[in-house]
Amino acid sequence: MAQTVTECLAAGTDSVNLINAINTGSWNVEGMTQAEINEMVQRNVDHLELILTYDGTDDFPNIAGATDSKKTTHVAAVATGKTYITNNS
């Protein structure tokens, strides 16, 4: 059985939380270089961008066309992550 939009977006919640916490300085990055932190943020941005492209094919729900309020949080986290990387490169 295919996942629902809510289930797929829930899979990205950890990435949203990580990006936002790193941005606010509340994620423990002790011992990591800025390059390593940026790579971690980028991996999570990539994960969210992939989820947000799901279009209803290949057993995935149509997240790209969804208006679910959780999607807004994911889109905002992608922007936050990209800005963080730009500001810390």
PDB file of N, CA, C and O in Angstrom:
ATOM      1  N   MET A   1       0.840  -1.189   0.000  1.00  0.00           N
ATOM      2  CA  MET A   1       0.000   0.000   0.000  1.00  0.00           C
ATOM      3  C   MET A   1       0.884   1.252   0.000  1.00  0.00           C
ATOM      4  O   MET A   1       1.847   1.332   0.764  1.00  0.00           O
ATOM      5  N   ALA A   2       0.568   2.202  -0.832  1.00  0.00           N
ATOM      6  CA  ALA A   2       1.337   3.436  -0.943  1.00  0.00           C
ATOM      7  C   ALA A   2       1.141   4.311   0.288  1.00  0.00           C
ATOM      8  O   ALA A   2       0.091   4.298   0.931  1.00  0.00           O
ATOM      9  N   GLN A   3       2.179   5.064   0.590  1.00  0.00           N
ATOM     10  CA  GLN A   3       2.101   5.985   1.719  1.00  0.00           C
ATOM     11  C   GLN A   3       1.223   7.177   1.380  1.00  0.00           C
ATOM     12  O   GLN A   3       1.025   7.508   0.211  1.00  0.00           O
ATOM     13  N   THR A   4       0.702   7.814   2.411  1.00  0.00           N
ATOM     14  CA  THR A   4      -0.078   9.035   2.232  1.00  0.00           C
ATOM     15  C   THR A   4       0.860  10.239   2.243  1.00  0.00           C
ATOM     16  O   THR A   4       2.035  10.115   2.588  1.00  0.00           O
ATOM     17  N   VAL A   5       0.342  11.389   1.869  1.00  0.00           N
ATOM     18  CA  VAL A   5       1.119  12.625   1.931  1.00  0.00           C
ATOM     19  C   VAL A   5       1.618  12.837   3.349  1.00  0.00           C
ATOM     20  O   VAL A   5       2.792  13.147   3.552  1.00  0.00           O
ATOM     21  N   THR A   6       0.750  12.674   4.323  1.00  0.00           N
ATOM     22  CA  THR A   6       1.126  12.888   5.723  1.00  0.00           C
ATOM     23  C   THR A   6       2.241  11.943   6.149  1.00  0.00           C
ATOM     24  O   THR A   6       3.169  12.357   6.844  1.00  0.00           O
ATOM     25  N   GLU A   7       2.164  10.685   5.742  1.00  0.00           N
ATOM     26  CA  GLU A   7       3.198   9.717   6.108  1.00  0.00           C
ATOM     27  C   GLU A   7       4.545  10.068   5.478  1.00  0.00           C
ATOM     28  O   GLU A   7       5.582   9.962   6.132  1.00  0.00           O
ATOM     29  N   CYS A   8       4.534  10.480   4.231  1.00  0.00           N
ATOM     30  CA  CYS A   8       5.783  10.857   3.567  1.00  0.00           C
ATOM     31  C   CYS A   8       6.384  12.114   4.186  1.00  0.00           C
ATOM     32  O   CYS A   8       7.595  12.193   4.391  1.00  0.00           O
ATOM     33  N   LEU A   9       5.547  13.081   4.477  1.00  0.00           N
ATOM     34  CA  LEU A   9       6.051  14.299   5.103  1.00  0.00           C
ATOM     35  C   LEU A   9       6.580  14.021   6.506  1.00  0.00           C
ATOM     36  O   LEU A   9       7.549  14.646   6.938  1.00  0.00           O
ATOM     37  N   ALA A  10       5.959  13.103   7.209  1.00  0.00           N
ATOM     38  CA  ALA A  10       6.438  12.732   8.545  1.00  0.00           C
ATOM     39  C   ALA A  10       7.849  12.168   8.467  1.00  0.00           C
ATOM     40  O   ALA A  10       8.645  12.347   9.389  1.00  0.00           O
ATOM     41  N   ALA A  11       8.159  11.487   7.370  1.00  0.00           N
ATOM     42  CA  ALA A  11       9.502  10.933   7.191  1.00  0.00           C
ATOM     43  C   ALA A  11      10.552  12.035   7.070  1.00  0.00           C
ATOM     44  O   ALA A  11      11.734  11.792   7.313  1.00  0.00           O
ATOM     45  N   GLY A  12      10.138  13.219   6.703  1.00  0.00           N
ATOM     46  CA  GLY A  12      11.068  14.338   6.583  1.00  0.00           C
ATOM     47  C   GLY A  12      11.146  15.222   7.807  1.00  0.00           C
ATOM     48  O   GLY A  12      11.923  16.176   7.830  1.00  0.00           O
ATOM     49  N   THR A  13      10.360  14.927   8.818  1.00  0.00           N
ATOM     50  CA  THR A  13      10.316  15.777  10.007  1.00  0.00           C
ATOM     51  C   THR A  13      11.661  15.864  10.712  1.00  0.00           C
ATOM     52  O   THR A  13      12.031  16.927  11.210  1.00  0.00           O
ATOM     53  N   ASP A  14      12.400  14.751  10.760  1.00  0.00           N
ATOM     54  CA  ASP A  14      13.720  14.788  11.389  1.00  0.00           C
ATOM     55  C   ASP A  14      14.642  15.758  10.648  1.00  0.00           C
ATOM     56  O   ASP A  14      15.426  16.468  11.277  1.00  0.00           O
ATOM     57  N   SER A  15      14.554  15.792   9.338  1.00  0.00           N
ATOM     58  CA  SER A  15      15.375  16.724   8.563  1.00  0.00           C
ATOM     59  C   SER A  15      14.972  18.166   8.840  1.00  0.00           C
ATOM     60  O   SER A  15      15.833  19.036   8.969  1.00  0.00           O
ATOM     61  N   VAL A  16      13.683  18.425   8.933  1.00  0.00           N
ATOM     62  CA  VAL A  16      13.196  19.772   9.273  1.00  0.00           C
ATOM     63  C   VAL A  16      13.757  20.189  10.628  1.00  0.00           C
ATOM     64  O   VAL A  16      14.288  21.290  10.779  1.00  0.00           O
ATOM     65  N   ASN A  17      13.635  19.302  11.609  1.00  0.00           N
ATOM     66  CA  ASN A  17      14.100  19.615  12.963  1.00  0.00           C
ATOM     67  C   ASN A  17      15.598  19.856  13.011  1.00  0.00           C
ATOM     68  O   ASN A  17      16.057  20.781  13.680  1.00  0.00           O
ATOM     69  N   LEU A  18      16.369  19.030  12.305  1.00  0.00           N
ATOM     70  CA  LEU A  18      17.819  19.192  12.293  1.00  0.00           C
ATOM     71  C   LEU A  18      18.218  20.523  11.667  1.00  0.00           C
ATOM     72  O   LEU A  18      19.028  21.257  12.234  1.00  0.00           O
ATOM     73  N   ILE A  19      17.660  20.837  10.511  1.00  0.00           N
ATOM     74  CA  ILE A  19      18.003  22.100   9.836  1.00  0.00           C
ATOM     75  C   ILE A  19      17.673  23.290  10.722  1.00  0.00           C
ATOM     76  O   ILE A  19      18.496  24.190  10.886  1.00  0.00           O
ATOM     77  N   ASN A  20      16.486  23.300  11.289  1.00  0.00           N
ATOM     78  CA  ASN A  20      16.083  24.428  12.125  1.00  0.00           C
ATOM     79  C   ASN A  20      16.928  24.542  13.386  1.00  0.00           C
ATOM     80  O   ASN A  20      17.261  25.649  13.810  1.00  0.00           O
ATOM     81  N   ALA A  21      17.277  23.413  13.989  1.00  0.00           N
ATOM     82  CA  ALA A  21      18.086  23.443  15.209  1.00  0.00           C
ATOM     83  C   ALA A  21      19.516  23.885  14.926  1.00  0.00           C
ATOM     84  O   ALA A  21      20.098  24.629  15.716  1.00  0.00           O
ATOM     85  N   ILE A  22      20.084  23.444  13.823  1.00  0.00           N
ATOM     86  CA  ILE A  22      21.426  23.911  13.463  1.00  0.00           C
ATOM     87  C   ILE A  22      21.388  25.406  13.196  1.00  0.00           C
ATOM     88  O   ILE A  22      22.288  26.135  13.613  1.00  0.00           O
ATOM     89  N   ASN A  23      20.368  25.861  12.515  1.00  0.00           N
ATOM     90  CA  ASN A  23      20.243  27.283  12.210  1.00  0.00           C
ATOM     91  C   ASN A  23      20.164  28.134  13.475  1.00  0.00           C
ATOM     92  O   ASN A  23      20.709  29.237  13.512  1.00  0.00           O
ATOM     93  N   THR A  24      19.497  27.639  14.499  1.00  0.00           N
ATOM     94  CA  THR A  24      19.352  28.412  15.739  1.00  0.00           C
ATOM     95  C   THR A  24      20.484  28.155  16.724  1.00  0.00           C
ATOM     96  O   THR A  24      20.561  28.804  17.767  1.00  0.00           O
ATOM     97  N   GLY A  25      21.360  27.213  16.396  1.00  0.00           N
ATOM     98  CA  GLY A  25      22.486  26.920  17.276  1.00  0.00           C
ATOM     99  C   GLY A  25      22.169  25.961  18.404  1.00  0.00           C
ATOM    100  O   GLY A  25      22.960  25.824  19.337  1.00  0.00           O
ATOM    101  N   SER A  26      21.032  25.297  18.337  1.00  0.00           N
ATOM    102  CA  SER A  26      20.650  24.396  19.423  1.00  0.00           C
ATOM    103  C   SER A  26      20.952  22.926  19.117  1.00  0.00           C
ATOM    104  O   SER A  26      20.639  22.057  19.931  1.00  0.00           O
ATOM    105  N   TRP A  27      21.549  22.635  17.972  1.00  0.00           N
ATOM    106  CA  TRP A  27      21.929  21.262  17.627  1.00  0.00           C
ATOM    107  C   TRP A  27      23.397  21.080  17.993  1.00  0.00           C
ATOM    108  O   TRP A  27      24.221  21.935  17.670  1.00  0.00           O
ATOM    109  N   ASN A  28      23.732  19.994  18.654  1.00  0.00           N
ATOM    110  CA  ASN A  28      25.103  19.749  19.084  1.00  0.00           C
ATOM    111  C   ASN A  28      25.977  19.393  17.890  1.00  0.00           C
ATOM    112  O   ASN A  28      25.834  18.327  17.292  1.00  0.00           O
ATOM    113  N   VAL A  29      26.875  20.295  17.560  1.00  0.00           N
ATOM    114  CA  VAL A  29      27.805  20.067  16.456  1.00  0.00           C
ATOM    115  C   VAL A  29      29.248  20.106  16.965  1.00  0.00           C
ATOM    116  O   VAL A  29      30.185  20.341  16.201  1.00  0.00           O
ATOM    117  N   GLU A  30      29.401  19.876  18.244  1.00  0.00           N
ATOM    118  CA  GLU A  30      30.727  19.899  18.859  1.00  0.00           C
ATOM    119  C   GLU A  30      31.656  18.919  18.140  1.00  0.00           C
ATOM    120  O   GLU A  30      31.291  17.772  17.881  1.00  0.00           O
ATOM    121  N   GLY A  31      32.847  19.387  17.829  1.00  0.00           N
ATOM    122  CA  GLY A  31      33.843  18.558  17.168  1.00  0.00           C
ATOM    123  C   GLY A  31      33.710  18.500  15.657  1.00  0.00           C
ATOM    124  O   GLY A  31      34.527  17.868  14.987  1.00  0.00           O
ATOM    125  N   MET A  32      32.695  19.149  15.114  1.00  0.00           N
ATOM    126  CA  MET A  32      32.504  19.149  13.665  1.00  0.00           C
ATOM    127  C   MET A  32      33.058  20.438  13.069  1.00  0.00           C
ATOM    128  O   MET A  32      32.962  21.502  13.680  1.00  0.00           O
ATOM    129  N   THR A  33      33.635  20.340  11.878  1.00  0.00           N
ATOM    130  CA  THR A  33      34.057  21.538  11.164  1.00  0.00           C
ATOM    131  C   THR A  33      32.835  22.186  10.522  1.00  0.00           C
ATOM    132  O   THR A  33      31.782  21.560  10.403  1.00  0.00           O
ATOM    133  N   GLN A  34      32.979  23.426  10.116  1.00  0.00           N
ATOM    134  CA  GLN A  34      31.874  24.090   9.432  1.00  0.00           C
ATOM    135  C   GLN A  34      31.540  23.377   8.133  1.00  0.00           C
ATOM    136  O   GLN A  34      30.373  23.297   7.750  1.00  0.00           O
ATOM    137  N   ALA A  35      32.552  22.861   7.454  1.00  0.00           N
ATOM    138  CA  ALA A  35      32.307  22.119   6.209  1.00  0.00           C
ATOM    139  C   ALA A  35      31.471  20.870   6.485  1.00  0.00           C
ATOM    140  O   ALA A  35      30.570  20.550   5.709  1.00  0.00           O
ATOM    141  N   GLU A  36      31.753  20.168   7.568  1.00  0.00           N
ATOM    142  CA  GLU A  36      30.981  18.970   7.924  1.00  0.00           C
ATOM    143  C   GLU A  36      29.544  19.325   8.287  1.00  0.00           C
ATOM    144  O   GLU A  36      28.607  18.611   7.929  1.00  0.00           O
ATOM    145  N   ILE A  37      29.386  20.427   8.996  1.00  0.00           N
ATOM    146  CA  ILE A  37      28.034  20.883   9.357  1.00  0.00           C
ATOM    147  C   ILE A  37      27.262  21.231   8.089  1.00  0.00           C
ATOM    148  O   ILE A  37      26.107  20.835   7.932  1.00  0.00           O
ATOM    149  N   ASN A  38      27.898  21.966   7.193  1.00  0.00           N
ATOM    150  CA  ASN A  38      27.248  22.340   5.934  1.00  0.00           C
ATOM    151  C   ASN A  38      26.865  21.107   5.117  1.00  0.00           C
ATOM    152  O   ASN A  38      25.796  21.076   4.508  1.00  0.00           O
ATOM    153  N   GLU A  39      27.728  20.095   5.100  1.00  0.00           N
ATOM    154  CA  GLU A  39      27.419  18.857   4.384  1.00  0.00           C
ATOM    155  C   GLU A  39      26.208  18.162   5.003  1.00  0.00           C
ATOM    156  O   GLU A  39      25.358  17.631   4.287  1.00  0.00           O
ATOM    157  N   MET A  40      26.130  18.165   6.331  1.00  0.00           N
ATOM    158  CA  MET A  40      24.996  17.539   7.008  1.00  0.00           C
ATOM    159  C   MET A  40      23.701  18.284   6.685  1.00  0.00           C
ATOM    160  O   MET A  40      22.670  17.667   6.417  1.00  0.00           O
ATOM    161  N   VAL A  41      23.765  19.596   6.712  1.00  0.00           N
ATOM    162  CA  VAL A  41      22.591  20.396   6.364  1.00  0.00           C
ATOM    163  C   VAL A  41      22.200  20.124   4.915  1.00  0.00           C
ATOM    164  O   VAL A  41      21.017  19.963   4.616  1.00  0.00           O
ATOM    165  N   GLN A  42      23.169  20.071   4.020  1.00  0.00           N
ATOM    166  CA  GLN A  42      22.879  19.834   2.598  1.00  0.00           C
ATOM    167  C   GLN A  42      22.217  18.475   2.374  1.00  0.00           C
ATOM    168  O   GLN A  42      21.282  18.368   1.580  1.00  0.00           O
ATOM    169  N   ARG A  43      22.688  17.445   3.062  1.00  0.00           N
ATOM    170  CA  ARG A  43      22.064  16.118   2.925  1.00  0.00           C
ATOM    171  C   ARG A  43      20.594  16.173   3.326  1.00  0.00           C
ATOM    172  O   ARG A  43      19.747  15.547   2.688  1.00  0.00           O
ATOM    173  N   ASN A  44      20.295  16.920   4.375  1.00  0.00           N
ATOM    174  CA  ASN A  44      18.914  17.012   4.841  1.00  0.00           C
ATOM    175  C   ASN A  44      18.074  17.884   3.927  1.00  0.00           C
ATOM    176  O   ASN A  44      16.892  17.603   3.730  1.00  0.00           O
ATOM    177  N   VAL A  45      18.651  18.931   3.366  1.00  0.00           N
ATOM    178  CA  VAL A  45      17.965  19.740   2.356  1.00  0.00           C
ATOM    179  C   VAL A  45      17.647  18.865   1.143  1.00  0.00           C
ATOM    180  O   VAL A  45      16.534  18.901   0.618  1.00  0.00           O
ATOM    181  N   ASP A  46      18.631  18.081   0.704  1.00  0.00           N
ATOM    182  CA  ASP A  46      18.417  17.191  -0.444  1.00  0.00           C
ATOM    183  C   ASP A  46      17.284  16.205  -0.173  1.00  0.00           C
ATOM    184  O   ASP A  46      16.454  15.957  -1.048  1.00  0.00           O
ATOM    185  N   HIS A  47      17.245  15.646   1.029  1.00  0.00           N
ATOM    186  CA  HIS A  47      16.191  14.699   1.409  1.00  0.00           C
ATOM    187  C   HIS A  47      14.821  15.358   1.315  1.00  0.00           C
ATOM    188  O   HIS A  47      13.885  14.782   0.761  1.00  0.00           O
ATOM    189  N   LEU A  48      14.708  16.559   1.854  1.00  0.00           N
ATOM    190  CA  LEU A  48      13.417  17.262   1.817  1.00  0.00           C
ATOM    191  C   LEU A  48      13.029  17.628   0.388  1.00  0.00           C
ATOM    192  O   LEU A  48      11.870  17.485  -0.001  1.00  0.00           O
ATOM    193  N   GLU A  49      13.994  18.096  -0.385  1.00  0.00           N
ATOM    194  CA  GLU A  49      13.682  18.449  -1.779  1.00  0.00           C
ATOM    195  C   GLU A  49      13.193  17.227  -2.552  1.00  0.00           C
ATOM    196  O   GLU A  49      12.290  17.344  -3.381  1.00  0.00           O
ATOM    197  N   LEU A  50      13.771  16.074  -2.295  1.00  0.00           N
ATOM    198  CA  LEU A  50      13.319  14.853  -2.961  1.00  0.00           C
ATOM    199  C   LEU A  50      11.875  14.535  -2.582  1.00  0.00           C
ATOM    200  O   LEU A  50      11.046  14.266  -3.451  1.00  0.00           O
ATOM    201  N   ILE A  51      11.582  14.568  -1.298  1.00  0.00           N
ATOM    202  CA  ILE A  51      10.218  14.293  -0.839  1.00  0.00           C
ATOM    203  C   ILE A  51       9.229  15.266  -1.481  1.00  0.00           C
ATOM    204  O   ILE A  51       8.144  14.868  -1.902  1.00  0.00           O
ATOM    205  N   LEU A  52       9.605  16.526  -1.552  1.00  0.00           N
ATOM    206  CA  LEU A  52       8.706  17.547  -2.082  1.00  0.00           C
ATOM    207  C   LEU A  52       8.459  17.406  -3.582  1.00  0.00           C
ATOM    208  O   LEU A  52       7.531  18.019  -4.109  1.00  0.00           O
ATOM    209  N   THR A  53       9.273  16.610  -4.279  1.00  0.00           N
ATOM    210  CA  THR A  53       9.056  16.406  -5.718  1.00  0.00           C
ATOM    211  C   THR A  53       8.130  15.232  -6.017  1.00  0.00           C
ATOM    212  O   THR A  53       7.720  15.056  -7.165  1.00  0.00           O
ATOM    213  N   TYR A  54       7.793  14.431  -5.021  1.00  0.00           N
ATOM    214  CA  TYR A  54       6.903  13.290  -5.268  1.00  0.00           C
ATOM    215  C   TYR A  54       5.624  13.802  -5.943  1.00  0.00           C
ATOM    216  O   TYR A  54       4.978  14.732  -5.460  1.00  0.00           O
ATOM    217  N   ASP A  55       5.281  13.177  -7.059  1.00  0.00           N
ATOM    218  CA  ASP A  55       4.178  13.698  -7.885  1.00  0.00           C
ATOM    219  C   ASP A  55       3.035  12.707  -8.106  1.00  0.00           C
ATOM    220  O   ASP A  55       2.221  12.880  -9.013  1.00  0.00           O
ATOM    221  N   GLY A  56       2.981  11.682  -7.281  1.00  0.00           N
ATOM    222  CA  GLY A  56       1.892  10.730  -7.406  1.00  0.00           C
ATOM    223  C   GLY A  56       2.215   9.532  -8.271  1.00  0.00           C
ATOM    224  O   GLY A  56       1.359   8.671  -8.473  1.00  0.00           O
ATOM    225  N   THR A  57       3.431   9.457  -8.785  1.00  0.00           N
ATOM    226  CA  THR A  57       3.841   8.305  -9.586  1.00  0.00           C
ATOM    227  C   THR A  57       4.745   7.401  -8.754  1.00  0.00           C
ATOM    228  O   THR A  57       5.181   7.777  -7.666  1.00  0.00           O
ATOM    229  N   ASP A  58       5.015   6.232  -9.264  1.00  0.00           N
ATOM    230  CA  ASP A  58       5.937   5.283  -8.625  1.00  0.00           C
ATOM    231  C   ASP A  58       5.579   4.980  -7.180  1.00  0.00           C
ATOM    232  O   ASP A  58       6.464   4.875  -6.331  1.00  0.00           O
ATOM    233  N   ASP A  59       4.304   4.838  -6.894  1.00  0.00           N
ATOM    234  CA  ASP A  59       3.827   4.475  -5.557  1.00  0.00           C
ATOM    235  C   ASP A  59       4.043   5.555  -4.498  1.00  0.00           C
ATOM    236  O   ASP A  59       3.949   5.273  -3.303  1.00  0.00           O
ATOM    237  N   PHE A  60       4.327   6.773  -4.917  1.00  0.00           N
ATOM    238  CA  PHE A  60       4.447   7.886  -3.981  1.00  0.00           C
ATOM    239  C   PHE A  60       3.214   8.775  -4.104  1.00  0.00           C
ATOM    240  O   PHE A  60       2.627   8.872  -5.181  1.00  0.00           O
ATOM    241  N   PRO A  61       2.815   9.423  -3.012  1.00  0.00           N
ATOM    242  CA  PRO A  61       1.674  10.339  -3.092  1.00  0.00           C
ATOM    243  C   PRO A  61       2.066  11.634  -3.803  1.00  0.00           C
ATOM    244  O   PRO A  61       3.250  11.901  -4.008  1.00  0.00           O
ATOM    245  N   ASN A  62       1.086  12.420  -4.170  1.00  0.00           N
ATOM    246  CA  ASN A  62       1.332  13.686  -4.856  1.00  0.00           C
ATOM    247  C   ASN A  62       1.622  14.786  -3.840  1.00  0.00           C
ATOM    248  O   ASN A  62       0.743  15.570  -3.482  1.00  0.00           O
ATOM    249  N   ILE A  63       2.858  14.828  -3.388  1.00  0.00           N
ATOM    250  CA  ILE A  63       3.253  15.865  -2.445  1.00  0.00           C
ATOM    251  C   ILE A  63       3.482  17.178  -3.176  1.00  0.00           C
ATOM    252  O   ILE A  63       3.172  18.243  -2.641  1.00  0.00           O
ATOM    253  N   ALA A  64       4.015  17.119  -4.382  1.00  0.00           N
ATOM    254  CA  ALA A  64       4.263  18.342  -5.150  1.00  0.00           C
ATOM    255  C   ALA A  64       2.984  19.151  -5.333  1.00  0.00           C
ATOM    256  O   ALA A  64       3.026  20.381  -5.338  1.00  0.00           O
ATOM    257  N   GLY A  65       1.858  18.479  -5.481  1.00  0.00           N
ATOM    258  CA  GLY A  65       0.591  19.163  -5.682  1.00  0.00           C
ATOM    259  C   GLY A  65      -0.240  19.323  -4.427  1.00  0.00           C
ATOM    260  O   GLY A  65      -1.338  19.878  -4.471  1.00  0.00           O
ATOM    261  N   ALA A  66       0.271  18.847  -3.316  1.00  0.00           N
ATOM    262  CA  ALA A  66      -0.482  18.894  -2.059  1.00  0.00           C
ATOM    263  C   ALA A  66      -0.464  20.286  -1.447  1.00  0.00           C
ATOM    264  O   ALA A  66       0.457  21.071  -1.674  1.00  0.00           O
ATOM    265  N   THR A  67      -1.482  20.570  -0.679  1.00  0.00           N
ATOM    266  CA  THR A  67      -1.539  21.852   0.041  1.00  0.00           C
ATOM    267  C   THR A  67      -1.502  21.616   1.543  1.00  0.00           C
ATOM    268  O   THR A  67      -1.877  22.489   2.325  1.00  0.00           O
ATOM    269  N   ASP A  68      -1.051  20.440   1.939  1.00  0.00           N
ATOM    270  CA  ASP A  68      -0.964  20.072   3.348  1.00  0.00           C
ATOM    271  C   ASP A  68      -0.132  21.107   4.111  1.00  0.00           C
ATOM    272  O   ASP A  68       0.915  21.536   3.626  1.00  0.00           O
ATOM    273  N   SER A  69      -0.583  21.503   5.280  1.00  0.00           N
ATOM    274  CA  SER A  69       0.126  22.513   6.069  1.00  0.00           C
ATOM    275  C   SER A  69       1.509  22.042   6.482  1.00  0.00           C
ATOM    276  O   SER A  69       2.399  22.871   6.675  1.00  0.00           O
ATOM    277  N   LYS A  70       1.721  20.738   6.625  1.00  0.00           N
ATOM    278  CA  LYS A  70       3.045  20.227   6.974  1.00  0.00           C
ATOM    279  C   LYS A  70       4.042  20.490   5.855  1.00  0.00           C
ATOM    280  O   LYS A  70       5.234  20.649   6.117  1.00  0.00           O
ATOM    281  N   LYS A  71       3.581  20.537   4.638  1.00  0.00           N
ATOM    282  CA  LYS A  71       4.456  20.794   3.496  1.00  0.00           C
ATOM    283  C   LYS A  71       5.095  22.177   3.622  1.00  0.00           C
ATOM    284  O   LYS A  71       6.255  22.358   3.251  1.00  0.00           O
ATOM    285  N   THR A  72       4.364  23.132   4.131  1.00  0.00           N
ATOM    286  CA  THR A  72       4.874  24.494   4.299  1.00  0.00           C
ATOM    287  C   THR A  72       6.108  24.499   5.186  1.00  0.00           C
ATOM    288  O   THR A  72       7.075  25.204   4.900  1.00  0.00           O
ATOM    289  N   THR A  73       6.082  23.722   6.254  1.00  0.00           N
ATOM    290  CA  THR A  73       7.211  23.622   7.168  1.00  0.00           C
ATOM    291  C   THR A  73       8.432  23.045   6.456  1.00  0.00           C
ATOM    292  O   THR A  73       9.558  23.495   6.672  1.00  0.00           O
ATOM    293  N   HIS A  74       8.200  22.055   5.613  1.00  0.00           N
ATOM    294  CA  HIS A  74       9.294  21.417   4.879  1.00  0.00           C
ATOM    295  C   HIS A  74       9.902  22.377   3.860  1.00  0.00           C
ATOM    296  O   HIS A  74      11.123  22.450   3.723  1.00  0.00           O
ATOM    297  N   VAL A  75       9.062  23.102   3.158  1.00  0.00           N
ATOM    298  CA  VAL A  75       9.546  24.085   2.180  1.00  0.00           C
ATOM    299  C   VAL A  75      10.361  25.166   2.890  1.00  0.00           C
ATOM    300  O   VAL A  75      11.410  25.578   2.394  1.00  0.00           O
ATOM    301  N   ALA A  76       9.889  25.620   4.035  1.00  0.00           N
ATOM    302  CA  ALA A  76      10.610  26.642   4.804  1.00  0.00           C
ATOM    303  C   ALA A  76      11.954  26.111   5.284  1.00  0.00           C
ATOM    304  O   ALA A  76      12.940  26.848   5.281  1.00  0.00           O
ATOM    305  N   ALA A  77      12.015  24.856   5.694  1.00  0.00           N
ATOM    306  CA  ALA A  77      13.276  24.272   6.164  1.00  0.00           C
ATOM    307  C   ALA A  77      14.296  24.184   5.027  1.00  0.00           C
ATOM    308  O   ALA A  77      15.489  24.383   5.254  1.00  0.00           O
ATOM    309  N   VAL A  78      13.843  23.891   3.821  1.00  0.00           N
ATOM    310  CA  VAL A  78      14.745  23.868   2.664  1.00  0.00           C
ATOM    311  C   VAL A  78      15.355  25.255   2.481  1.00  0.00           C
ATOM    312  O   VAL A  78      16.567  25.378   2.303  1.00  0.00           O
ATOM    313  N   ALA A  79      14.541  26.285   2.523  1.00  0.00           N
ATOM    314  CA  ALA A  79      15.040  27.656   2.363  1.00  0.00           C
ATOM    315  C   ALA A  79      15.992  28.018   3.498  1.00  0.00           C
ATOM    316  O   ALA A  79      17.035  28.626   3.260  1.00  0.00           O
ATOM    317  N   THR A  80      15.644  27.652   4.716  1.00  0.00           N
ATOM    318  CA  THR A  80      16.500  27.927   5.878  1.00  0.00           C
ATOM    319  C   THR A  80      17.844  27.239   5.720  1.00  0.00           C
ATOM    320  O   THR A  80      18.888  27.840   5.970  1.00  0.00           O
ATOM    321  N   GLY A  81      17.819  25.968   5.302  1.00  0.00           N
ATOM    322  CA  GLY A  81      19.058  25.225   5.119  1.00  0.00           C
ATOM    323  C   GLY A  81      19.949  25.832   4.050  1.00  0.00           C
ATOM    324  O   GLY A  81      21.161  25.942   4.237  1.00  0.00           O
ATOM    325  N   LYS A  82      19.362  26.221   2.945  1.00  0.00           N
ATOM    326  CA  LYS A  82      20.147  26.833   1.867  1.00  0.00           C
ATOM    327  C   LYS A  82      20.757  28.156   2.314  1.00  0.00           C
ATOM    328  O   LYS A  82      21.913  28.445   2.005  1.00  0.00           O
ATOM    329  N   THR A  83      19.991  28.949   3.032  1.00  0.00           N
ATOM    330  CA  THR A  83      20.501  30.224   3.544  1.00  0.00           C
ATOM    331  C   THR A  83      21.620  29.992   4.552  1.00  0.00           C
ATOM    332  O   THR A  83      22.635  30.689   4.535  1.00  0.00           O
ATOM    333  N   TYR A  84      21.429  29.007   5.431  1.00  0.00           N
ATOM    334  CA  TYR A  84      22.450  28.680   6.426  1.00  0.00           C
ATOM    335  C   TYR A  84      23.763  28.341   5.725  1.00  0.00           C
ATOM    336  O   TYR A  84      24.817  28.857   6.096  1.00  0.00           O
ATOM    337  N   ILE A  85      23.702  27.476   4.714  1.00  0.00           N
ATOM    338  CA  ILE A  85      24.912  27.073   4.016  1.00  0.00           C
ATOM    339  C   ILE A  85      25.573  28.273   3.333  1.00  0.00           C
ATOM    340  O   ILE A  85      26.791  28.437   3.410  1.00  0.00           O
ATOM    341  N   THR A  86      24.784  29.099   2.674  1.00  0.00           N
ATOM    342  CA  THR A  86      25.322  30.284   2.033  1.00  0.00           C
ATOM    343  C   THR A  86      26.007  31.210   3.029  1.00  0.00           C
ATOM    344  O   THR A  86      27.088  31.737   2.766  1.00  0.00           O
ATOM    345  N   ASN A  87      25.361  31.401   4.176  1.00  0.00           N
ATOM    346  CA  ASN A  87      25.903  32.304   5.198  1.00  0.00           C
ATOM    347  C   ASN A  87      27.108  31.739   5.938  1.00  0.00           C
ATOM    348  O   ASN A  87      27.842  32.479   6.593  1.00  0.00           O
ATOM    349  N   ASN A  88      27.311  30.434   5.835  1.00  0.00           N
ATOM    350  CA  ASN A  88      28.406  29.801   6.579  1.00  0.00           C
ATOM    351  C   ASN A  88      29.386  29.067   5.670  1.00  0.00           C
ATOM    352  O   ASN A  88      29.994  28.074   6.070  1.00  0.00           O
ATOM    353  N   SER A  89      29.532  29.561   4.457  1.00  0.00           N
ATOM    354  CA  SER A  89      30.481  28.968   3.511  1.00  0.00           C
ATOM    355  C   SER A  89      31.705  29.832   3.367  1.00  0.00           C
ATOM    356  O   SER A  89      32.615  29.492   2.611  1.00  0.00           O
TER     357      SER A  89
END
